[in-house]
Amino acid sequence: MGQVKALTLALLVVLAGCQMATKGSFCAIETPIRLSAPAVAALSDAEVKTILTHNRTGQKLCGWRP
């Protein structure tokens, strides 16, 4: 049980470090997701929804063009 707690703590420390490393606004750290037609055809509905949400957020906040 002690190893599980140590691993969990180590994971939380790593994740906290990653969180601190990504300072800045959405527009400073993100870019549009652009895929080829065959790649889009292979996506699930949930993946399409996630990508559309990401790109629409970029359009609103950052002025990305379709």
N, CA, C, O and CB atoms as a CASP TS submission, in Angstrom:
PFRMAT TS
TARGET T0000
AUTHOR 0000-0000-0000
METHOD Language model
MODEL 1
PARENT N/A
ATOM      1  N   MET     1       0.822  -1.195   0.000  1.00  0.00           N
ATOM      2  CA  MET     1       0.000   0.000   0.000  1.00  0.00           C
ATOM      3  C   MET     1       0.864   1.255   0.000  1.00  0.00           C
ATOM      4  O   MET     1       0.482   2.260  -0.600  1.00  0.00           O
ATOM      5  CB  MET     1      -0.934   0.000   1.203  1.00  0.00           C
ATOM      6  N   GLY     2       2.014   1.220   0.657  1.00  0.00           N
ATOM      7  CA  GLY     2       2.898   2.368   0.709  1.00  0.00           C
ATOM      8  C   GLY     2       3.429   2.761  -0.663  1.00  0.00           C
ATOM      9  O   GLY     2       3.625   3.943  -0.943  1.00  0.00           O
ATOM     10  N   GLN     3       3.665   1.756  -1.527  1.00  0.00           N
ATOM     11  CA  GLN     3       4.152   2.037  -2.868  1.00  0.00           C
ATOM     12  C   GLN     3       3.088   2.757  -3.688  1.00  0.00           C
ATOM     13  O   GLN     3       3.409   3.654  -4.467  1.00  0.00           O
ATOM     14  CB  GLN     3       4.575   0.744  -3.566  1.00  0.00           C
ATOM     15  N   VAL     4       1.841   2.379  -3.523  1.00  0.00           N
ATOM     16  CA  VAL     4       0.751   3.013  -4.253  1.00  0.00           C
ATOM     17  C   VAL     4       0.654   4.488  -3.868  1.00  0.00           C
ATOM     18  O   VAL     4       0.479   5.348  -4.731  1.00  0.00           O
ATOM     19  CB  VAL     4      -0.588   2.290  -3.975  1.00  0.00           C
ATOM     20  N   LYS     5       0.768   4.778  -2.583  1.00  0.00           N
ATOM     21  CA  LYS     5       0.716   6.171  -2.127  1.00  0.00           C
ATOM     22  C   LYS     5       1.890   6.960  -2.682  1.00  0.00           C
ATOM     23  O   LYS     5       1.724   8.106  -3.101  1.00  0.00           O
ATOM     24  CB  LYS     5       0.710   6.241  -0.591  1.00  0.00           C
ATOM     25  N   ALA     6       3.084   6.356  -2.689  1.00  0.00           N
ATOM     26  CA  ALA     6       4.272   7.036  -3.208  1.00  0.00           C
ATOM     27  C   ALA     6       4.135   7.304  -4.701  1.00  0.00           C
ATOM     28  O   ALA     6       4.486   8.385  -5.172  1.00  0.00           O
ATOM     29  CB  ALA     6       5.532   6.203  -2.935  1.00  0.00           C
ATOM     30  N   LEU     7       3.623   6.322  -5.453  1.00  0.00           N
ATOM     31  CA  LEU     7       3.409   6.502  -6.888  1.00  0.00           C
ATOM     32  C   LEU     7       2.370   7.580  -7.160  1.00  0.00           C
ATOM     33  O   LEU     7       2.536   8.397  -8.065  1.00  0.00           O
ATOM     34  CB  LEU     7       2.976   5.187  -7.531  1.00  0.00           C
ATOM     35  N   THR     8       1.308   7.580  -6.380  1.00  0.00           N
ATOM     36  CA  THR     8       0.262   8.588  -6.545  1.00  0.00           C
ATOM     37  C   THR     8       0.811   9.981  -6.271  1.00  0.00           C
ATOM     38  O   THR     8       0.534  10.922  -7.016  1.00  0.00           O
ATOM     39  CB  THR     8      -0.924   8.293  -5.614  1.00  0.00           C
ATOM     40  N   LEU     9       1.587  10.110  -5.206  1.00  0.00           N
ATOM     41  CA  LEU     9       2.180  11.394  -4.873  1.00  0.00           C
ATOM     42  C   LEU     9       3.130  11.855  -5.974  1.00  0.00           C
ATOM     43  O   LEU     9       3.120  13.025  -6.358  1.00  0.00           O
ATOM     44  CB  LEU     9       2.916  11.309  -3.537  1.00  0.00           C
ATOM     45  N   ALA    10       3.948  10.938  -6.479  1.00  0.00           N
ATOM     46  CA  ALA    10       4.881  11.282  -7.551  1.00  0.00           C
ATOM     47  C   ALA    10       4.123  11.747  -8.795  1.00  0.00           C
ATOM     48  O   ALA    10       4.524  12.717  -9.439  1.00  0.00           O
ATOM     49  CB  ALA    10       5.779  10.076  -7.892  1.00  0.00           C
ATOM     50  N   LEU    11       3.051  11.073  -9.128  1.00  0.00           N
ATOM     51  CA  LEU    11       2.241  11.451 -10.288  1.00  0.00           C
ATOM     52  C   LEU    11       1.633  12.834 -10.105  1.00  0.00           C
ATOM     53  O   LEU    11       1.618  13.636 -11.039  1.00  0.00           O
ATOM     54  CB  LEU    11       1.136  10.422 -10.527  1.00  0.00           C
ATOM     55  N   LEU    12       1.136  13.113  -8.916  1.00  0.00           N
ATOM     56  CA  LEU    12       0.555  14.426  -8.648  1.00  0.00           C
ATOM     57  C   LEU    12       1.599  15.542  -8.749  1.00  0.00           C
ATOM     58  O   LEU    12       1.297  16.627  -9.246  1.00  0.00           O
ATOM     59  CB  LEU    12      -0.089  14.441  -7.263  1.00  0.00           C
ATOM     60  N   VAL    13       2.801  15.287  -8.291  1.00  0.00           N
ATOM     61  CA  VAL    13       3.876  16.281  -8.384  1.00  0.00           C
ATOM     62  C   VAL    13       4.218  16.549  -9.841  1.00  0.00           C
ATOM     63  O   VAL    13       4.397  17.701 -10.235  1.00  0.00           O
ATOM     64  CB  VAL    13       5.131  15.806  -7.617  1.00  0.00           C
ATOM     65  N   VAL    14       4.310  15.491 -10.647  1.00  0.00           N
ATOM     66  CA  VAL    14       4.611  15.660 -12.070  1.00  0.00           C
ATOM     67  C   VAL    14       3.506  16.442 -12.764  1.00  0.00           C
ATOM     68  O   VAL    14       3.782  17.360 -13.537  1.00  0.00           O
ATOM     69  CB  VAL    14       4.799  14.294 -12.748  1.00  0.00           C
ATOM     70  N   LEU    15       2.262  16.083 -12.493  1.00  0.00           N
ATOM     71  CA  LEU    15       1.140  16.789 -13.113  1.00  0.00           C
ATOM     72  C   LEU    15       1.083  18.247 -12.686  1.00  0.00           C
ATOM     73  O   LEU    15       0.761  19.112 -13.501  1.00  0.00           O
ATOM     74  CB  LEU    15      -0.169  16.101 -12.766  1.00  0.00           C
ATOM     75  N   ALA    16       1.383  18.533 -11.449  1.00  0.00           N
ATOM     76  CA  ALA    16       1.398  19.914 -10.972  1.00  0.00           C
ATOM     77  C   ALA    16       2.472  20.703 -11.691  1.00  0.00           C
ATOM     78  O   ALA    16       2.270  21.871 -12.023  1.00  0.00           O
ATOM     79  CB  ALA    16       1.623  19.967  -9.454  1.00  0.00           C
ATOM     80  N   GLY    17       3.611  20.078 -11.935  1.00  0.00           N
ATOM     81  CA  GLY    17       4.683  20.738 -12.674  1.00  0.00           C
ATOM     82  C   GLY    17       4.271  21.048 -14.094  1.00  0.00           C
ATOM     83  O   GLY    17       4.590  22.113 -14.622  1.00  0.00           O
ATOM     84  N   CYS    18       3.569  20.128 -14.710  1.00  0.00           N
ATOM     85  CA  CYS    18       3.089  20.355 -16.076  1.00  0.00           C
ATOM     86  C   CYS    18       2.084  21.495 -16.106  1.00  0.00           C
ATOM     87  O   CYS    18       2.093  22.316 -17.024  1.00  0.00           O
ATOM     88  CB  CYS    18       2.456  19.075 -16.649  1.00  0.00           C
ATOM     89  N   GLN    19       1.231  21.544 -15.115  1.00  0.00           N
ATOM     90  CA  GLN    19       0.224  22.598 -15.047  1.00  0.00           C
ATOM     91  C   GLN    19       0.888  23.956 -14.943  1.00  0.00           C
ATOM     92  O   GLN    19       0.441  24.906 -15.586  1.00  0.00           O
ATOM     93  CB  GLN    19      -0.716  22.375 -13.860  1.00  0.00           C
ATOM     94  N   MET    20       1.929  24.071 -14.161  1.00  0.00           N
ATOM     95  CA  MET    20       2.614  25.344 -13.992  1.00  0.00           C
ATOM     96  C   MET    20       3.390  25.735 -15.238  1.00  0.00           C
ATOM     97  O   MET    20       3.585  26.924 -15.494  1.00  0.00           O
ATOM     98  CB  MET    20       3.546  25.283 -12.803  1.00  0.00           C
ATOM     99  N   ALA    21       3.838  24.755 -16.019  1.00  0.00           N
ATOM    100  CA  ALA    21       4.660  25.038 -17.190  1.00  0.00           C
ATOM    101  C   ALA    21       3.849  25.631 -18.332  1.00  0.00           C
ATOM    102  O   ALA    21       4.427  26.264 -19.216  1.00  0.00           O
ATOM    103  CB  ALA    21       5.349  23.776 -17.656  1.00  0.00           C
ATOM    104  N   THR    22       2.540  25.452 -18.347  1.00  0.00           N
ATOM    105  CA  THR    22       1.726  25.937 -19.455  1.00  0.00           C
ATOM    106  C   THR    22       1.055  27.251 -19.090  1.00  0.00           C
ATOM    107  O   THR    22      -0.172  27.352 -19.062  1.00  0.00           O
ATOM    108  CB  THR    22       0.675  24.895 -19.848  1.00  0.00           C
ATOM    109  N   LYS    23       1.865  28.241 -18.814  1.00  0.00           N
ATOM    110  CA  LYS    23       1.319  29.560 -18.509  1.00  0.00           C
ATOM    111  C   LYS    23       0.988  30.269 -19.809  1.00  0.00           C
ATOM    112  O   LYS    23       1.635  30.036 -20.830  1.00  0.00           O
ATOM    113  CB  LYS    23       2.312  30.398 -17.660  1.00  0.00           C
ATOM    114  N   GLY    24      -0.002  31.122 -19.775  1.00  0.00           N
ATOM    115  CA  GLY    24      -0.362  31.894 -20.945  1.00  0.00           C
ATOM    116  C   GLY    24      -1.800  31.662 -21.333  1.00  0.00           C
ATOM    117  O   GLY    24      -2.481  30.781 -20.809  1.00  0.00           O
ATOM    118  N   SER    25      -2.237  32.471 -22.260  1.00  0.00           N
ATOM    119  CA  SER    25      -3.623  32.369 -22.698  1.00  0.00           C
ATOM    120  C   SER    25      -3.793  31.226 -23.695  1.00  0.00           C
ATOM    121  O   SER    25      -2.818  30.683 -24.214  1.00  0.00           O
ATOM    122  CB  SER    25      -4.086  33.691 -23.322  1.00  0.00           C
ATOM    123  N   PHE    26      -5.022  30.883 -23.943  1.00  0.00           N
ATOM    124  CA  PHE    26      -5.351  29.846 -24.921  1.00  0.00           C
ATOM    125  C   PHE    26      -4.676  30.153 -26.252  1.00  0.00           C
ATOM    126  O   PHE    26      -4.101  29.264 -26.879  1.00  0.00           O
ATOM    127  CB  PHE    26      -6.882  29.730 -25.105  1.00  0.00           C
ATOM    128  N   CYS    27      -4.746  31.405 -26.681  1.00  0.00           N
ATOM    129  CA  CYS    27      -4.199  31.797 -27.979  1.00  0.00           C
ATOM    130  C   CYS    27      -2.676  31.682 -28.037  1.00  0.00           C
ATOM    131  O   CYS    27      -2.111  31.486 -29.113  1.00  0.00           O
ATOM    132  CB  CYS    27      -4.612  33.215 -28.302  1.00  0.00           C
ATOM    133  N   ALA    28      -2.024  31.801 -26.911  1.00  0.00           N
ATOM    134  CA  ALA    28      -0.566  31.725 -26.873  1.00  0.00           C
ATOM    135  C   ALA    28      -0.066  30.286 -26.905  1.00  0.00           C
ATOM    136  O   ALA    28       1.056  30.032 -27.342  1.00  0.00           O
ATOM    137  CB  ALA    28      -0.040  32.423 -25.634  1.00  0.00           C
ATOM    138  N   ILE    29      -0.884  29.343 -26.448  1.00  0.00           N
ATOM    139  CA  ILE    29      -0.385  27.974 -26.338  1.00  0.00           C
ATOM    140  C   ILE    29      -1.092  26.976 -27.248  1.00  0.00           C
ATOM    141  O   ILE    29      -0.659  25.827 -27.332  1.00  0.00           O
ATOM    142  CB  ILE    29      -0.508  27.517 -24.930  1.00  0.00           C
ATOM    143  N   GLU    30      -2.150  27.368 -27.923  1.00  0.00           N
ATOM    144  CA  GLU    30      -2.898  26.454 -28.786  1.00  0.00           C
ATOM    145  C   GLU    30      -2.826  26.888 -30.243  1.00  0.00           C
ATOM    146  O   GLU    30      -2.563  28.054 -30.540  1.00  0.00           O
ATOM    147  CB  GLU    30      -4.357  26.371 -28.339  1.00  0.00           C
ATOM    148  N   THR    31      -3.058  25.952 -31.143  1.00  0.00           N
ATOM    149  CA  THR    31      -3.132  26.212 -32.577  1.00  0.00           C
ATOM    150  C   THR    31      -4.329  25.449 -33.134  1.00  0.00           C
ATOM    151  O   THR    31      -4.807  24.502 -32.509  1.00  0.00           O
ATOM    152  CB  THR    31      -1.805  25.797 -33.304  1.00  0.00           C
ATOM    153  N   PRO    32      -4.818  25.856 -34.311  1.00  0.00           N
ATOM    154  CA  PRO    32      -5.950  25.132 -34.897  1.00  0.00           C
ATOM    155  C   PRO    32      -5.564  23.688 -35.220  1.00  0.00           C
ATOM    156  O   PRO    32      -4.414  23.398 -35.547  1.00  0.00           O
ATOM    157  CB  PRO    32      -6.444  25.845 -36.169  1.00  0.00           C
ATOM    158  N   ILE    33      -6.536  22.799 -35.124  1.00  0.00           N
ATOM    159  CA  ILE    33      -6.342  21.412 -35.527  1.00  0.00           C
ATOM    160  C   ILE    33      -6.885  21.285 -36.938  1.00  0.00           C
ATOM    161  O   ILE    33      -8.078  21.469 -37.177  1.00  0.00           O
ATOM    162  CB  ILE    33      -7.048  20.406 -34.539  1.00  0.00           C
ATOM    163  N   ARG    34      -5.999  20.970 -37.864  1.00  0.00           N
ATOM    164  CA  ARG    34      -6.383  20.835 -39.268  1.00  0.00           C
ATOM    165  C   ARG    34      -6.002  19.434 -39.726  1.00  0.00           C
ATOM    166  O   ARG    34      -4.851  19.017 -39.601  1.00  0.00           O
ATOM    167  CB  ARG    34      -5.696  21.931 -40.161  1.00  0.00           C
ATOM    168  N   LEU    35      -6.984  18.714 -40.258  1.00  0.00           N
ATOM    169  CA  LEU    35      -6.766  17.338 -40.682  1.00  0.00           C
ATOM    170  C   LEU    35      -7.125  17.163 -42.149  1.00  0.00           C
ATOM    171  O   LEU    35      -7.923  17.924 -42.698  1.00  0.00           O
ATOM    172  CB  LEU    35      -7.582  16.377 -39.820  1.00  0.00           C
ATOM    173  N   SER    36      -6.530  16.155 -42.782  1.00  0.00           N
ATOM    174  CA  SER    36      -6.877  15.819 -44.163  1.00  0.00           C
ATOM    175  C   SER    36      -8.250  15.148 -44.185  1.00  0.00           C
ATOM    176  O   SER    36      -8.735  14.683 -43.153  1.00  0.00           O
ATOM    177  CB  SER    36      -5.796  14.890 -44.803  1.00  0.00           C
ATOM    178  N   ALA    37      -8.865  15.102 -45.348  1.00  0.00           N
ATOM    179  CA  ALA    37     -10.192  14.481 -45.480  1.00  0.00           C
ATOM    180  C   ALA    37     -10.170  13.016 -45.048  1.00  0.00           C
ATOM    181  O   ALA    37     -11.088  12.590 -44.347  1.00  0.00           O
ATOM    182  CB  ALA    37     -10.689  14.588 -46.931  1.00  0.00           C
ATOM    183  N   PRO    38      -9.158  12.217 -45.435  1.00  0.00           N
ATOM    184  CA  PRO    38      -9.141  10.825 -44.970  1.00  0.00           C
ATOM    185  C   PRO    38      -9.012  10.715 -43.438  1.00  0.00           C
ATOM    186  O   PRO    38      -9.597   9.821 -42.828  1.00  0.00           O
ATOM    187  CB  PRO    38      -7.989  10.073 -45.637  1.00  0.00           C
ATOM    188  N   ALA    39      -8.258  11.610 -42.836  1.00  0.00           N
ATOM    189  CA  ALA    39      -8.112  11.578 -41.373  1.00  0.00           C
ATOM    190  C   ALA    39      -9.439  11.919 -40.701  1.00  0.00           C
ATOM    191  O   ALA    39      -9.802  11.303 -39.699  1.00  0.00           O
ATOM    192  CB  ALA    39      -7.008  12.563 -40.911  1.00  0.00           C
ATOM    193  N   VAL    40     -10.153  12.880 -41.236  1.00  0.00           N
ATOM    194  CA  VAL    40     -11.456  13.268 -40.683  1.00  0.00           C
ATOM    195  C   VAL    40     -12.441  12.109 -40.811  1.00  0.00           C
ATOM    196  O   VAL    40     -13.219  11.850 -39.893  1.00  0.00           O
ATOM    197  CB  VAL    40     -12.009  14.531 -41.402  1.00  0.00           C
ATOM    198  N   ALA    41     -12.410  11.413 -41.942  1.00  0.00           N
ATOM    199  CA  ALA    41     -13.328  10.291 -42.165  1.00  0.00           C
ATOM    200  C   ALA    41     -13.106   9.164 -41.158  1.00  0.00           C
ATOM    201  O   ALA    41     -14.026   8.397 -40.873  1.00  0.00           O
ATOM    202  CB  ALA    41     -13.164   9.754 -43.582  1.00  0.00           C
ATOM    203  N   ALA    42     -11.892   9.063 -40.620  1.00  0.00           N
ATOM    204  CA  ALA    42     -11.567   7.984 -39.686  1.00  0.00           C
ATOM    205  C   ALA    42     -11.897   8.333 -38.231  1.00  0.00           C
ATOM    206  O   ALA    42     -11.777   7.476 -37.356  1.00  0.00           O
ATOM    207  CB  ALA    42     -10.098   7.638 -39.801  1.00  0.00           C
ATOM    208  N   LEU    43     -12.307   9.570 -37.958  1.00  0.00           N
ATOM    209  CA  LEU    43     -12.573  10.003 -36.588  1.00  0.00           C
ATOM    210  C   LEU    43     -13.936   9.521 -36.101  1.00  0.00           C
ATOM    211  O   LEU    43     -14.866   9.341 -36.886  1.00  0.00           O
ATOM    212  CB  LEU    43     -12.496  11.522 -36.492  1.00  0.00           C
ATOM    213  N   SER    44     -14.030   9.320 -34.801  1.00  0.00           N
ATOM    214  CA  SER    44     -15.328   9.022 -34.190  1.00  0.00           C
ATOM    215  C   SER    44     -16.110  10.321 -34.043  1.00  0.00           C
ATOM    216  O   SER    44     -15.547  11.408 -34.172  1.00  0.00           O
ATOM    217  CB  SER    44     -15.154   8.319 -32.804  1.00  0.00           C
ATOM    218  N   ASP    45     -17.393  10.209 -33.776  1.00  0.00           N
ATOM    219  CA  ASP    45     -18.220  11.401 -33.568  1.00  0.00           C
ATOM    220  C   ASP    45     -17.709  12.230 -32.394  1.00  0.00           C
ATOM    221  O   ASP    45     -17.705  13.460 -32.451  1.00  0.00           O
ATOM    222  CB  ASP    45     -19.680  11.003 -33.329  1.00  0.00           C
ATOM    223  N   ALA    46     -17.279  11.556 -31.335  1.00  0.00           N
ATOM    224  CA  ALA    46     -16.772  12.265 -30.154  1.00  0.00           C
ATOM    225  C   ALA    46     -15.492  13.026 -30.486  1.00  0.00           C
ATOM    226  O   ALA    46     -15.300  14.147 -30.015  1.00  0.00           O
ATOM    227  CB  ALA    46     -16.515  11.279 -29.000  1.00  0.00           C
ATOM    228  N   GLU    47     -14.619  12.432 -31.290  1.00  0.00           N
ATOM    229  CA  GLU    47     -13.372  13.109 -31.680  1.00  0.00           C
ATOM    230  C   GLU    47     -13.667  14.334 -32.550  1.00  0.00           C
ATOM    231  O   GLU    47     -13.037  15.380 -32.395  1.00  0.00           O
ATOM    232  CB  GLU    47     -12.439  12.132 -32.437  1.00  0.00           C
ATOM    233  N   VAL    48     -14.618  14.197 -33.454  1.00  0.00           N
ATOM    234  CA  VAL    48     -15.009  15.328 -34.303  1.00  0.00           C
ATOM    235  C   VAL    48     -15.546  16.465 -33.438  1.00  0.00           C
ATOM    236  O   VAL    48     -15.197  17.627 -33.644  1.00  0.00           O
ATOM    237  CB  VAL    48     -16.072  14.894 -35.348  1.00  0.00           C
ATOM    238  N   LYS    49     -16.388  16.129 -32.480  1.00  0.00           N
ATOM    239  CA  LYS    49     -16.962  17.140 -31.590  1.00  0.00           C
ATOM    240  C   LYS    49     -15.873  17.857 -30.803  1.00  0.00           C
ATOM    241  O   LYS    49     -15.921  19.078 -30.652  1.00  0.00           O
ATOM    242  CB  LYS    49     -17.969  16.498 -30.628  1.00  0.00           C
ATOM    243  N   THR    50     -14.894  17.113 -30.304  1.00  0.00           N
ATOM    244  CA  THR    50     -13.797  17.702 -29.539  1.00  0.00           C
ATOM    245  C   THR    50     -12.977  18.657 -30.394  1.00  0.00           C
ATOM    246  O   THR    50     -12.639  19.756 -29.953  1.00  0.00           O
ATOM    247  CB  THR    50     -12.898  16.608 -28.971  1.00  0.00           C
ATOM    248  N   ILE    51     -12.656  18.240 -31.616  1.00  0.00           N
ATOM    249  CA  ILE    51     -11.856  19.089 -32.508  1.00  0.00           C
ATOM    250  C   ILE    51     -12.639  20.334 -32.907  1.00  0.00           C
ATOM    251  O   ILE    51     -12.087  21.434 -32.926  1.00  0.00           O
ATOM    252  CB  ILE    51     -11.428  18.305 -33.769  1.00  0.00           C
ATOM    253  N   LEU    52     -13.923  20.170 -33.225  1.00  0.00           N
ATOM    254  CA  LEU    52     -14.743  21.332 -33.579  1.00  0.00           C
ATOM    255  C   LEU    52     -14.839  22.321 -32.421  1.00  0.00           C
ATOM    256  O   LEU    52     -14.760  23.531 -32.631  1.00  0.00           O
ATOM    257  CB  LEU    52     -16.145  20.884 -34.000  1.00  0.00           C
ATOM    258  N   THR    53     -15.008  21.820 -31.214  1.00  0.00           N
ATOM    259  CA  THR    53     -15.070  22.693 -30.042  1.00  0.00           C
ATOM    260  C   THR    53     -13.760  23.463 -29.882  1.00  0.00           C
ATOM    261  O   THR    53     -13.766  24.666 -29.622  1.00  0.00           O
ATOM    262  CB  THR    53     -15.370  21.872 -28.767  1.00  0.00           C
ATOM    263  N   HIS    54     -12.653  22.770 -30.036  1.00  0.00           N
ATOM    264  CA  HIS    54     -11.330  23.400 -29.929  1.00  0.00           C
ATOM    265  C   HIS    54     -11.187  24.513 -30.983  1.00  0.00           C
ATOM    266  O   HIS    54     -10.808  25.639 -30.659  1.00  0.00           O
ATOM    267  CB  HIS    54     -10.200  22.335 -30.103  1.00  0.00           C
ATOM    268  N   ASN    55     -11.492  24.184 -32.236  1.00  0.00           N
ATOM    269  CA  ASN    55     -11.316  25.160 -33.310  1.00  0.00           C
ATOM    270  C   ASN    55     -12.300  26.323 -33.209  1.00  0.00           C
ATOM    271  O   ASN    55     -11.942  27.456 -33.531  1.00  0.00           O
ATOM    272  CB  ASN    55     -11.469  24.481 -34.653  1.00  0.00           C
ATOM    273  N   ARG    56     -13.522  26.068 -32.772  1.00  0.00           N
ATOM    274  CA  ARG    56     -14.493  27.157 -32.607  1.00  0.00           C
ATOM    275  C   ARG    56     -14.090  28.080 -31.462  1.00  0.00           C
ATOM    276  O   ARG    56     -14.299  29.290 -31.534  1.00  0.00           O
ATOM    277  CB  ARG    56     -15.900  26.590 -32.354  1.00  0.00           C
ATOM    278  N   THR    57     -13.518  27.516 -30.416  1.00  0.00           N
ATOM    279  CA  THR    57     -12.996  28.340 -29.325  1.00  0.00           C
ATOM    280  C   THR    57     -11.886  29.245 -29.842  1.00  0.00           C
ATOM    281  O   THR    57     -11.835  30.427 -29.501  1.00  0.00           O
ATOM    282  CB  THR    57     -12.477  27.456 -28.167  1.00  0.00           C
ATOM    283  N   GLY    58     -11.004  28.698 -30.658  1.00  0.00           N
ATOM    284  CA  GLY    58      -9.930  29.492 -31.265  1.00  0.00           C
ATOM    285  C   GLY    58     -10.458  30.584 -32.179  1.00  0.00           C
ATOM    286  O   GLY    58      -9.900  31.680 -32.227  1.00  0.00           O
ATOM    287  N   GLN    59     -11.532  30.292 -32.906  1.00  0.00           N
ATOM    288  CA  GLN    59     -12.138  31.307 -33.764  1.00  0.00           C
ATOM    289  C   GLN    59     -12.649  32.479 -32.932  1.00  0.00           C
ATOM    290  O   GLN    59     -12.423  33.640 -33.271  1.00  0.00           O
ATOM    291  CB  GLN    59     -13.284  30.701 -34.591  1.00  0.00           C
ATOM    292  N   LYS    60     -13.340  32.160 -31.839  1.00  0.00           N
ATOM    293  CA  LYS    60     -13.913  33.208 -30.999  1.00  0.00           C
ATOM    294  C   LYS    60     -12.859  33.998 -30.249  1.00  0.00           C
ATOM    295  O   LYS    60     -12.908  35.228 -30.216  1.00  0.00           O
ATOM    296  CB  LYS    60     -14.882  32.610 -30.020  1.00  0.00           C
ATOM    297  N   LEU    61     -11.894  33.295 -29.639  1.00  0.00           N
ATOM    298  CA  LEU    61     -10.925  33.959 -28.776  1.00  0.00           C
ATOM    299  C   LEU    61      -9.722  34.536 -29.519  1.00  0.00           C
ATOM    300  O   LEU    61      -9.172  35.562 -29.119  1.00  0.00           O
ATOM    301  CB  LEU    61     -10.448  33.000 -27.744  1.00  0.00           C
ATOM    302  N   CYS    62      -9.314  33.869 -30.608  1.00  0.00           N
ATOM    303  CA  CYS    62      -8.041  34.198 -31.231  1.00  0.00           C
ATOM    304  C   CYS    62      -8.169  34.698 -32.659  1.00  0.00           C
ATOM    305  O   CYS    62      -7.189  35.159 -33.243  1.00  0.00           O
ATOM    306  CB  CYS    62      -7.156  33.009 -31.209  1.00  0.00           C
ATOM    307  N   GLY    63      -9.373  34.612 -33.232  1.00  0.00           N
ATOM    308  CA  GLY    63      -9.569  35.056 -34.607  1.00  0.00           C
ATOM    309  C   GLY    63      -9.072  34.073 -35.646  1.00  0.00           C
ATOM    310  O   GLY    63      -8.768  34.461 -36.774  1.00  0.00           O
ATOM    311  N   TRP    64      -8.985  32.779 -35.272  1.00  0.00           N
ATOM    312  CA  TRP    64      -8.570  31.779 -36.258  1.00  0.00           C
ATOM    313  C   TRP    64      -9.563  31.759 -37.398  1.00  0.00           C
ATOM    314  O   TRP    64     -10.758  31.980 -37.200  1.00  0.00           O
ATOM    315  CB  TRP    64      -8.451  30.376 -35.620  1.00  0.00           C
ATOM    316  N   ARG    65      -9.061  31.493 -38.597  1.00  0.00           N
ATOM    317  CA  ARG    65      -9.913  31.383 -39.785  1.00  0.00           C
ATOM    318  C   ARG    65     -10.120  29.913 -40.121  1.00  0.00           C
ATOM    319  O   ARG    65      -9.205  29.105 -39.958  1.00  0.00           O
ATOM    320  CB  ARG    65      -9.289  32.138 -40.995  1.00  0.00           C
ATOM    321  N   PRO    66     -11.321  29.555 -40.592  1.00  0.00           N
ATOM    322  CA  PRO    66     -11.566  28.153 -40.972  1.00  0.00           C
ATOM    323  C   PRO    66     -10.688  27.714 -42.136  1.00  0.00           C
ATOM    324  O   PRO    66     -10.772  26.567 -42.574  1.00  0.00           O
ATOM    325  CB  PRO    66     -13.033  27.953 -41.338  1.00  0.00           C
TER
END
